[in-house]
Amino acid sequence: MIPRLIQPALIERSKSYPVVTVLGPRQAGKTTLVRMAFPDFGYVNLENPAIRNFALSDPEGFLRSNPRPLILDEIQRSPELLSWIQVETDERGENGQFILTGSNQPDLSHAISQSLAGRTSIMQLLPLSIEELSANGTLPDRDTCLVKGFLPRVHQENQPVPQAYMDYLATYVERDLRRLINIKDLSRFETFLRLLAGRVGQLLNLSSLAEDTGVSSTTLGHWLSVLEASFIVFRLQPYYANLGKRLVKSPKLYFYEPGLVAALLQIESAEQAARDPLLGGIFENMIVVELVKALWNRGRRDPMSFYRDSNGTEVDIILERQRVPMAVEIKASQTFSPDFARNLLRFTELVPEAQGAQVIYGGDKSFTGMRYSVWGFGEACKAIGPA
């Protein structure tokens, strides 16, 4: 079992809130995490049909038969319980009563915010991070990371890739997606996913995707929203500042799981990844997600964006902490070049308040002392700064 870095923050939140909710994609390790963090809590899995029927038909009796503190796993299967949990927590007036886990779906976050506003802290768990694998002494090389991805079962049970990720996708489509949207032509949806994988790190253009798939941009927008709510993809918005220049307004698109990107692109080996023409975008996707994981595992929600202007200046990531921007450039090359920092330095000229420029590249050496810091991909988490 690889220790999860989010665990200390999760335990601390349970001391301050009656309910802590852990959301994230399927197979990210939510159940394992909460059971390890709270070994003395009762545990109920709402995926069990008999248990779920009991909870739905007699919620008051269900909660009475399961004393607190209690872990309720897969709460999205019985969201009707949330109102009863609200009543229960208000009556008891104690912290650390419930730990909820859920594979996020479009209506789940809304239901939680409606029923448990002010009563729950929401934390988000993604699959394993480079930082966690490195601390465990099991971090593969750059290209193996891109193909193997970060699902815990792939690493801990040595599941074969890309089959593990295609099975993951098939399970997601069958169990979740068909309940959420009416897909009349599954092949077109799969084409849409593969096209998205081929455009990671690029500006999102739904009109172009509509032409390539033969599906309206309105429908694709709906599909994309469901993929986002289900922790499959996310949009990174552009950085806005009063710079007197025309900045791009379209977001970029990334996948939460790099291994799924490789599988969708039919990249089956580290050797194939190393020579793939999309290596730069695939590596950028992995590092962007690593920065998200580094922040979320520390309980932080620092704003992230990217910068691109009409003069061709582009910076992959702008991190903001206490409204101070910090520029991060990502390069897949395993050999560092000072040229990697050109746009970083240009950005600091355009935005004088910017501090702490960083380069993350595909090599394994890190060094500082210049006008910017350089991190090998294994230390990408350090780009977010101290906790």
N, C-alpha and C positions, 0 to 999 in steps of 0.2 A: 504494500500500500504506500503510495507516494504522498507524503504530507502536503496538505493544501495551505497555502499562505493566507487565505482569507479566514482561516479558523479563529485566530485570536480576535479579529474585529467582530466576527459573528458572535462569539461568546460575550464580548463587551456589550454589544447591542442588546443582547437578551437581558442584561442587567438594568437596562434603561427603558425597555418597552415591554408591554404585556405580550405582544406578538412580534416575532421576527419572521419575515417572509423571504425565502430564498428562491429566486426565479432563475431560469436559464434553459438552454437547449436540452433536448433529450440526450442522455448518456454523458452529461458533463460531470457527473459524480455527486449530484446533490444529495441523494439518499445516503451514500457512504459518508459524506462530509457531516451531515447533521447527526447521524447515529454515532459517529466517532466523537463529535464535539459535545454531545449531550447523552452520554451512555446511561444515565439514570432516568431519562425521560421515557414515558410510555411511547409506543410506536404503533401507528395504524396506517396501512397502505390502502388508499381509496381506489386503487386500480382493481382490487378484489371485488368482483360483482356482488357477492353476498354482503360484504361490509358496506359497499356503496349503497345498496338497496336499503339496508338498515338505516344508514345515515340520512337518506333522502325521505324515507317513509316516517321515521320517528327521530328527528334531529335532537330533540330534548333528551329522549331516552338514550340515544347514541352517546351524547356527551356525558351523561350521568354514568354510563357504564365504562367510560374511559377516563379515569381520574387524571388530574393535572399534576405535574407538567406533562405535556403531550406533544409528540411529533405527528402531524397529519401530512402524509406524503401524497403528492399528486392532487393537490387541492382543486386544480382545474376540473377534475372529474365530478366534484360536488360543490360548486361555488355557492349553492344555497346555504351551506353551513356558515358562511361568513357572517351573516346577520346574527345567527345564534352565538357565534364566537364573540361578536361585539357585546351582546347582552351579558354573556358570561364574564368577560374581562372587566366590564364596568361594575358588575356586582362584586367581584372579588377585589378589584383595585390593587392587584399585585403585578409586578413585572415578571417576565420569564414564564408565562403560563403556556404559551403555544409556540411551536416552531412549525411553519408551513413551508412546503416546497411545491413548486409548480413549473411545468413546462409552459412558458408564457404563450398565450393566445390572445387575439385581439380584444376579447371582452374581459380577460382575467384581471389585467391591471386596473381597468375601470371599476370592476366589481370590488377589488380590494380597496381602492381609494375611496369608493363610495361607502363601504361598510366599515372599514377599519381606519378611517382618517384620524390621525393623531394617536392611534393605538398601535400601529405597526411600523417597523423600520424595514424597508425593502432593500435587500442585497441581491446582487446578480453574480452568479457563478458561471464562468466559461470553462471549457475543457482545460487540460493541463497547460501550463505556460513553460516557456524556455527557462525562466527563472526557477520554477519548481523542478524541472528535469535536471537542470544544472546542479541544484542543491542536493539532489538525490544521486548525482554521479552517473546519470543515464542520458545525458544530452547527446543526440546524434550530431553528425556534421550538417552543414547547411542544406545540402541537397536531399539528404535523407529526411530531414525535418519537413521539407516541402512536400514530400511524397507520403511519409508516414503520418503526418498530422499530429494531433494532440488529444484525440479521444482516449480517456483513461484505459478502456478495455484493449485498445490497440497496443498500448505500451505494456500493460500489466499481464495480458493474456497472449501477447504476441500474435494477435489476429492478422491474417494476411491482408495486404492492401494491393490494389484498390478495392477488392471485393468487399471489405468491411465497410467502406464508405458508400458503395453502391447499395449494400444491404441497408445501411443507415438511412439513405435517401428513400429507398423503397418503403421502409417501415414508416418513415415520416409521411410520405404521400398517402399510404394506405390508412394509417391510424389518425392522422391529424388533418391533413390538407383536404381530404374528401369531405370531412365534416364542416370545413370552414368555407370552402368555395366550390361552386359547381363547375368542374372542369369537364367539358364535353369532349375535348380531344387531348388526351394525356400526352400524346407525342409532341404536340405543340408546346405544352408546358415544359416538357423535358428539353426541347430545343431552346426555349427561353432561358432555362437554367444554364445550359451549356454556353449560350451566347453571353450571359452575364459573367460566367467564369472566364471567358475569353477577353472580357473587358474590365477586369479588376484593376483598380487604380486609375481608371479613365473617367472622364466626365460622362454622367448618365444622360443618354439621349433616347427617350422612350419612342419618339417618332421613328428613329432609325431602327430600333428594335421591332417596332410594329411592322415595318416594311419587311424585315428579315423573317418574321414569324408568321405573318399573315393574320395577326390578331390586333385588334384595335388598341391604341395607346391607352384608352380609358380602362380596358380590361387588364392590360399589362400593369397599369398603375395600381389596380386593385390587387392583382397577384403579388406585386412587389410589396405592398403594405402588409399582406399576410406573411410573406417571407420575413419581413423585418420583425413583425410582432412575434414570430416563432423562432427568433434568433438564428436565422439562416444567413441573412445578409443585413447590411446596414449602410446608410448613406452618411457620408462625411460632407458637411456643409462648408462653403468657402468662407474665408476670413474677411470681415468687413472692417474697414478703417477709413477715416477721412483723409485719403492720400491724394486727392485731386486727380485720380486716374480711374479709368474704366476697368473694373474688376469683373471676373467671370461670376455668373450667378448660379450656374448649374452645380449640383453636388457630384462627388465621386462615389463610386460603389465598391464595397468590399464584402467578403464572406467572413463570417466568424470562424469557420473551420478551414484552414489551409489544405488539409488533407482531402476535403470534399472538392476543392477547386482542382487539385491535381487529378482526382478521379474523374471529374466531369470533362477534363481536357485529355483524358486517356494517357496521362503521364504515369507510368507504372514502375519506374526505377529512378534511383538517384542519378544515374548516368544520363538518362533521358532528360531529367529536369535540368541538369547542368548545361545542356546544349539547346534547350527549348527556346525559341525566339521570344516567348512571353516570360522568360525568367525574371526580367526586371519587375514586371507588374506582379508576378506571383510572390516574389521575395518582398516587395513593398507591402502586399496584402498581409503577409505573415508578420512583419514588423509593426504595422499599424495596429493589428489585433493584439500583439504583445504589449504595446503601450496601453491599450484599453485594459488588458488583464492586470497590468502592473498597478494602474490606478484603482480599478475595482477591488482588487485583492487587498488594498490598503484602506478601503472604504472611502476613496476619494472620487469626486466627479468633476475634475478640472475640465473646462471646455476644451474641445479639440476641433480643429478645422484645418484647411489648407489654403495656401495663397497662390494666386495666379493673376497676373495683370496683362494688359494688352501689349505690353512691351516684351513679353516672353519671359519675365521673371517668375519663377515658380518655386515654391517651397512645399515639400510633401506634407509636413505637419506643423501647425502652430498650436502649441500648448499654452494655455493661459492659467496663471495662478495669481490670485488676488489682482486680477485684471492686468497683469504684466505678461506680455507675449514672449514666448521662447520658440525659436525656429529649429526644426529638426529635418535634416535631409537624409534620405534613405537610398543606398546604392548597393546593388547585388554583388558587385565585384569583390573578389577575395583579396585584392591588392588595393591598398589605400592610395589615393591621389589627392593632393591639395586642391585640385580643380573641383573636387566634390563640394567644396565649401563656397564656391563662387556666388551662388544665389543666396546662401545664408548671409554672407557679408553684404550683399546688395540689399537684402531685406532689412538688416540692421541700420543701413543708411536711410532707407525710406521710413522706417519706424524707429526713431531714436530711443523710445522707451523700451524697446526689445532688449532682453537680457538672456545670456546663457545659450548661445548657438551650439547645436550638436550635430554630429554626423554619425549615423549608424551604417556600417557596411558589412559585407559578407565574410570578412576575415575574422581572425581570432585575437588580434592585438588591439589594446585600448591605450590611449594616451591623451594627456591634457597639457596645458601650459601655453597654448597658442590663443588665438582670438576665438577659438571654438574647441569643444571637446570631441574626441573620436572614440566610439565604442564598437568593439566587435559584436557580431549579432548575439553572441552568448551573454552579453552584458547590456542588451538593449534596454532593460528595465531601468538602468541608471540614468537614462535620458530624462526621466520624469522628475529628477531631483529628489532631495531628501523628503522623508515622510513628514 
